[in-house]
């Protein structure tokens, strides 16, 4: 099935300057235009009636990101928005060191698992259309599943990571080295071959184990039920209605040649970083297998991850989701509400939850933090670390997209949560 993808403008960026862009309207894509400053400064979570100073340019959040970037511990784009208006936007580092192309506010990043919520939303949309039920056995819609899976795994199990699939490894075993795929057909043939040799780690519905394999299977389900490729379905039914014109599932050839797409830079044992797209034989030092993790070895992203987006596009997604552009309200509530308890978002040394708890929704993590609701998801692979969060009660959106390994954004996420919620 042919896959179509957009052709972003390769000319000068309309928002190419690095640094803060106060309340700049991002027209044409759906991000709200600037209004009077007084209006933008009201109804905020701090309770002061104004944007917290630590989230403003020059505040604690801004200084923290710059400090990390100055130490070469962060490379990427960060955006904080309130009601769709930018409060802070920064970009640091290189999108392509060899080409001397800097990261910009509208640089396109590989999301790794941060794109799993798009897979979940696609399934929810198909349920709204009456094309599937959450309690359906996956085998009702997909052929070729091993009997153990066909007879037991439902759509709900896959959405909530309770299918028993885990992450394609048996307890105590390392995953096999990643294969380099040169076509989507080859990539998915390997996926199905691997799936058919895999044994469930537990009975579906009895435990929770994060499963990229399960979400890849959901992508196959979306394709079968919708009658189009998973990638085209998400672009036509989620990205474009949300105004996310730069977002798509690009193949590796496009990743290598498009000057707007950031290259991941992976840590090596000697302390250096290498370009993942140009060095498929190398992986991150943080990878589990001998070769390390390198998502560029896959030809194209799947339901399991590695869609591409910009920071402004992810703010547009927040606006569209909350504005009812992507699902009817009852199905939006199904999408964002927690189904399965996950783990505390922050623990002290005794293991007690300090500020909140995470739950698995139908794609995102549905969290509570300082008595506020958040939907969020992170992603990490060799040279990729991403996170987006929508603060449902207070209309904040935070996006962190980095083309360095995962450790580079964890302190940023923690500070973001504390400052936005007033914790």
C-alpha positions in Angstrom: 0.0 0.0 0.0 1.5 3.3 -1.1 2.4 5.8 1.6 2.1 9.5 1.0 4.0 12.2 3.0 4.1 16.0 3.0 6.8 18.0 1.5 7.8 20.7 4.1 9.2 24.0 2.8 13.0 23.8 2.7 13.3 27.5 2.4 14.1 29.9 5.3 12.0 29.2 8.4 9.4 31.7 9.4 10.5 31.1 13.0 14.2 30.3 12.5 15.6 32.6 15.2 16.7 30.9 18.3 15.4 31.9 21.7 12.2 33.4 23.1 9.3 34.4 20.9 6.8 36.1 23.2 3.1 35.3 22.3 4.0 35.0 18.6 1.0 33.8 16.6 1.6 30.6 14.8 -1.0 31.2 12.1 -2.2 28.7 9.5 -1.5 25.7 11.7 -4.2 26.4 14.3 -2.0 27.6 17.2 -3.9 30.5 18.8 -2.9 34.0 17.9 -1.6 36.5 20.5 -4.1 38.4 22.5 -3.7 41.2 25.0 -0.9 40.4 27.5 -3.3 41.0 30.5 -5.6 38.2 29.2 -2.6 35.8 28.7 -1.5 36.4 32.2 -4.7 35.3 34.0 -6.1 32.1 35.4 -2.8 30.4 35.9 -2.0 27.5 38.2 0.3 29.5 40.4 -2.7 31.3 41.8 -1.0 34.7 41.4 -3.1 35.7 38.3 0.1 36.1 36.3 2.5 33.8 34.4 4.9 32.5 37.0 8.2 34.4 36.7 10.2 31.2 36.7 8.5 30.2 33.4 9.2 33.5 31.7 12.3 34.4 29.7 15.2 34.6 32.0 13.4 32.6 34.7 14.5 29.4 36.4 13.3 27.1 33.6 14.9 29.1 30.9 18.2 29.4 32.9 18.2 25.6 33.6 17.9 24.7 29.9 20.6 27.1 28.9 22.9 25.7 31.6 22.4 22.2 30.3 22.9 23.4 26.7 26.1 25.3 27.6 27.5 22.0 29.1 26.5 20.2 25.9 24.0 18.1 27.9 21.0 19.3 26.0 20.4 19.7 22.3 16.9 20.4 21.0 13.7 22.5 21.2 11.6 23.4 24.2 8.2 25.1 24.1 5.9 26.1 26.9 2.5 27.4 25.9 -0.6 28.6 27.7 -4.0 28.4 25.9 -2.0 27.9 22.7 0.1 31.0 23.1 3.8 30.6 23.5 5.2 31.6 26.8 8.7 30.4 26.2 10.4 28.8 23.1 14.1 27.9 22.9 16.3 25.9 20.6 19.8 24.8 21.2 22.4 22.7 19.4 22.7 21.2 16.0 20.0 19.4 13.9 22.8 18.2 11.6 26.4 18.8 12.8 27.9 17.7 9.5 25.6 20.0 7.5 26.1 22.8 10.1 22.3 23.1 10.5 21.2 24.4 13.9 18.1 23.2 15.8 15.3 25.8 15.4 11.9 26.3 17.0 10.2 24.5 14.1 12.8 21.7 13.6 11.2 18.3 13.0 12.2 15.6 15.5 11.8 11.9 15.7 9.5 11.2 18.7 10.3 7.6 19.5 7.5 6.4 21.8 6.1 9.9 22.2 4.0 9.1 19.1 2.3 6.1 20.7 -0.7 8.3 21.8 -1.4 9.0 18.1 -1.8 5.2 17.7 -4.2 5.1 20.6 -6.2 8.0 19.3 -6.5 6.4 15.9 -8.0 3.3 17.6 -10.4 5.5 19.6 -11.5 7.3 16.4 -12.3 3.9 14.8 -14.3 2.9 17.8 -16.2 6.2 17.6 -16.9 5.3 13.9 -18.3 1.9 15.0 -15.6 0.0 13.2 -14.3 -1.8 16.3 -15.0 -2.3 20.0 -12.5 -2.0 22.8 -13.5 -5.5 24.0 -13.0 -7.0 20.6 -10.4 -9.7 20.3 -7.7 -8.4 18.1 -8.0 -11.6 16.0 -11.5 -10.4 15.0 -9.8 -7.9 12.8 -6.3 -9.3 12.2 -5.3 -12.7 10.9 -2.0 -14.4 11.6 -1.8 -14.2 15.4 -0.5 -17.2 17.3 -3.4 -19.1 18.9 -2.4 -18.1 22.4 -2.7 -14.4 21.4 -5.7 -14.8 19.1 -7.9 -16.3 21.7 -7.0 -13.9 24.6 -5.8 -10.5 23.6 -8.4 -7.7 23.2 -8.0 -4.2 21.8 -8.2 -2.8 25.4 -5.3 -5.0 26.4 -3.1 -3.6 23.8 -4.1 0.0 24.5 -3.4 -0.4 28.2 -0.1 -2.5 27.9 -1.8 -5.4 29.7 -1.7 -7.9 26.8 1.2 -9.9 28.1 3.4 -9.1 25.1 5.8 -6.9 27.0 8.7 -5.6 24.9 9.4 -8.7 22.9 11.8 -10.4 25.2 11.5 -13.2 27.7 12.5 -12.6 31.3 16.3 -12.7 31.7 17.0 -12.5 28.0 18.5 -9.6 26.0 16.7 -8.6 22.8 18.3 -9.6 19.6 20.4 -6.9 17.8 18.3 -4.6 15.8 18.0 -5.4 12.1 18.6 -2.8 9.4 15.5 -2.6 7.2 15.6 -1.1 3.7 11.8 -1.2 3.1 8.7 -1.0 5.2 7.6 -4.4 3.9 10.8 -6.0 5.1 10.4 -4.2 8.5 6.9 -5.5 9.1 7.7 -9.0 7.8 10.4 -9.2 10.5 7.8 -7.9 13.1 5.3 -10.6 12.3 8.0 -13.3 12.2 9.2 -12.2 15.7 5.6 -12.0 17.0 4.9 -15.6 16.0 7.8 -16.9 18.0 7.0 -14.9 21.1 5.3 -16.3 24.2 3.1 -14.2 26.5 4.8 -13.1 29.7 1.5 -13.3 31.6 -2.2 -13.9 31.1 -3.8 -10.8 29.3 -5.4 -8.5 31.7 -3.6 -9.7 34.9 -0.6 -7.4 34.8 0.9 -4.4 33.1 4.1 -4.4 31.1 5.0 -1.6 28.6 4.9 -3.0 25.1 6.1 -1.3 22.0 5.3 -4.6 20.2 1.7 -4.3 21.3 1.4 -0.8 19.9 3.0 -1.8 16.6 0.3 -4.5 16.5 -2.3 -1.7 17.1 -0.9 0.1 14.1 -1.5 -3.0 12.0 -5.0 -3.1 13.4 -5.6 0.6 12.3 -4.4 -0.2 8.8 -6.6 -3.3 8.5 -9.8 -1.7 9.9 -9.4 1.7 8.1 -8.3 0.2 4.7 -5.3 2.5 4.4 -1.8 2.5 5.8 -1.4 3.3 9.5 0.9 6.2 8.6 -1.6 7.7 6.1 -4.5 7.2 8.5 -2.8 9.2 11.3 -1.7 12.0 8.9 -5.2 12.3 7.4 -7.3 11.9 10.5 -5.1 13.4 13.3 -2.2 15.5 12.0 -4.0 17.4 9.3 -7.2 18.1 11.2 -5.1 19.4 14.1 -3.1 21.7 11.8 0.1 19.6 12.2 1.3 20.1 8.7 5.0 19.2 9.4 4.1 16.0 11.2 4.3 12.6 9.5 5.9 9.2 9.6 8.9 9.9 7.4 11.1 7.1 6.1 14.9 6.9 6.7 15.7 8.3 3.2 13.7 11.4 4.0 15.3 11.6 7.5 18.7 11.6 6.0 18.0 14.3 3.3 15.4 16.7 4.7 17.3 19.6 6.2 14.4 20.4 8.6 14.6 17.0 10.4 17.0 16.7 13.3 19.5 13.8 13.3 19.9 11.9 16.6 23.3 12.0 18.2 24.0 8.9 20.3 26.4 8.5 23.2 29.3 6.1 22.6 31.5 4.4 25.2 34.4 6.8 24.5 32.2 9.8 25.4 31.6 11.0 21.9 28.3 11.2 20.0 27.6 9.9 16.5 24.9 10.6 14.0 22.4 7.7 14.2 21.0 8.1 10.7 24.5 8.2 9.1 25.9 5.4 11.3 23.4 2.5 11.2 26.1 0.1 12.4 26.4 2.0 15.7 24.0 2.3 18.6 23.7 4.3 21.9 25.8 3.2 24.8 22.5 3.1 26.7 21.0 0.4 24.5 20.3 -3.1 25.8 21.7 -5.2 23.0 25.3 -5.4 21.9 24.8 -3.0 19.1 22.8 -0.6 21.2 19.6 1.2 20.3 19.3 3.0 17.0 15.8 3.5 15.7 17.1 4.7 12.4 17.7 1.1 11.5 13.9 0.8 11.0 12.8 2.1 7.6 9.7 4.0 9.0 7.9 4.6 12.2 5.0 2.3 13.2 2.2 2.2 15.7 4.9 1.5 18.2 6.7 4.8 17.7 8.9 7.2 15.7 6.4 9.5 14.2 7.9 13.0 13.5 6.7 16.3 14.7 7.7 19.9 15.6 7.1 21.5 19.0 4.5 24.0 17.6 2.7 21.0 16.0 2.4 19.3 19.4 0.9 22.4 20.9 -1.5 22.4 18.0 -2.4 18.8 18.9 -3.2 19.8 22.4 -5.5 22.6 21.1 -7.3 20.3 18.7 -7.7 17.5 21.2 -9.2 19.7 23.9 -11.3 21.6 21.3 -13.1 18.5 20.1 -11.6 18.5 16.6 -10.3 14.9 16.7 -13.0 13.0 18.6 -16.4 13.6 20.1 -16.3 14.6 23.7 -17.3 11.1 25.2 -14.5 9.5 23.2 -12.0 12.3 24.2 -12.8 11.4 27.8 -12.2 7.7 27.1 -8.9 8.6 25.5 -7.5 10.8 28.3 -8.8 9.1 31.4 -6.7 6.5 33.3 -7.6 2.9 33.1 -4.7 1.0 34.8 -2.6 2.2 37.7 1.0 2.6 36.7 3.5 4.1 39.2 4.1 7.3 41.2 5.5 10.2 39.1 8.0 11.1 41.8 9.1 9.0 44.8 11.2 9.7 47.9 13.8 7.2 49.2 11.0 5.2 51.0 9.1 4.7 47.7 6.3 7.0 48.8 4.6 9.1 46.2 5.4 12.8 46.8 3.4 14.6 44.2 1.4 12.3 42.0 0.5 9.0 40.4 0.5 7.7 36.8 -2.3 5.8 35.1 -2.4 4.2 31.7 -5.0 5.8 29.4 -5.7 4.8 25.8 -2.3 5.9 24.5 -1.1 8.7 26.9 -0.1 8.4 30.5 -2.9 10.0 32.5 -1.2 11.5 35.5 -2.1 13.4 38.6 0.5 15.8 39.9 0.0 18.2 42.7 -3.8 17.6 42.4 -3.8 18.5 38.7 -4.5 16.2 35.7 -1.9 15.8 33.0 -1.8 13.6 29.9 1.7 13.0 28.8 4.1 10.6 27.1 7.8 10.4 26.7 10.1 8.7 24.2 13.6 7.5 24.2 15.9 5.8 21.7 19.5 6.2 20.6 20.0 9.9 20.3 16.3 10.7 20.9 14.6 11.9 24.0 11.2 13.5 23.8 8.2 14.4 26.1 5.0 16.3 25.7 2.5 17.1 28.4 -1.0 18.6 28.3 -2.2 20.1 31.6 -5.9 19.5 31.3 -7.0 21.6 34.3 -4.9 24.7 33.6 -4.5 24.8 29.8 -0.7 24.6 29.8 1.2 22.6 27.2 4.9 21.7 27.5 7.0 20.1 24.8 10.6 18.9 25.1 12.2 17.5 22.0 15.9 16.5 22.0 18.3 14.8 19.6 20.5 13.6 22.4 20.0 10.5 24.5 17.2 10.2 27.1 19.1 11.3 30.2 19.3 14.9 28.7 15.7 15.8 29.4 14.7 14.1 32.7 15.7 17.1 34.9 13.9 19.4 32.5 10.6 17.4 32.8 10.8 17.4 36.6 11.3 21.2 36.7 8.6 21.8 34.2 6.0 19.8 36.2 6.9 21.6 39.5 6.8 25.1 38.0 3.5 24.6 36.0 1.6 22.9 38.9 3.1 25.1 41.6 4.4 22.0 43.5 
